[in-house]
Amino acid sequence: VANTTQHLPGWSTVDLDMPAVDRWTHIVTPVAKDMQVMINTFKQLAGKVSQDIFALLELLSAKKVDELVDAMPKEYGDEIRGISKATGIKLAEVFFYNIAYEIEGACTSLVGQDAAGNLVHGRNLDFGLFFGWNTTEHQWRLTDALRPLLQNVRFIKGGETVFNATVFAGYVGLLTGMKTGGFSITVNTRFDGTLWKGLRDWISGADRTGHFLSFLTRDAIMLDTT
């Protein structure tokens, strides 16, 4: 169980043998109010950061969300639908939450080696950077809203752990994962001149040949061994 007073994430389990729509119910239901607060905070702050983001949000709200969720890989789309049903949060908002890293991400990772040859893979989650300053706690507002959602999750199949991940409850992609005897993976950001072009094209339907980054990393840690 997570200790929110000390900001320590607890451990939960996602059973990949369950129907996709049911996998996250036990994790997201207790934090449904926190999810809604985070989504509201993100939506409120996103447009203030960039006119491009604001235009993207307007485009998103204008599209039929069922079409957009259907265009996602089926299992992930079904998981998003299940999370919406379990929490009572609108499907459009859960969808928005699950593309949030494509809209605003940062993060930094490092790999170090000690004198004995042991490798350490560490990372920070700069999610929320520049999104509204909380003058009381001296923290970014979006970071504050995300903190209660932080969880460690064991993904199991056939009763065995396939991989472990650190997630935000309700976000089905993978930003941080560890596969025992295999590898670890973290998602970080490098900006270029295209910014949100790929995401705008995907939402508008102009070009859906691209893939959501956090779905690809979850596929990789699920299917690959090295």
ABEGO torsion letter per residue (X at the ends): XBBAAAGBBBBBBBBAABBAAAAAAAAAAAAAAAAAAAAAAAAAAAAAABAAAAAAAAAAAABBAAAAAAABBAAAAAAAAAAAAAAGBBAAAAAAAAAAAAABBBEBBBBBBBAAGBBBBBBBBABGBGBEBBAAAGBBAAAAAAAAABBBBBBBBGGBBABBBBBBBGBABBABBBBBGBBBBBBBBBBBAAEAAAAAAAAAGABAABBBAAAAAAAAAAABAX
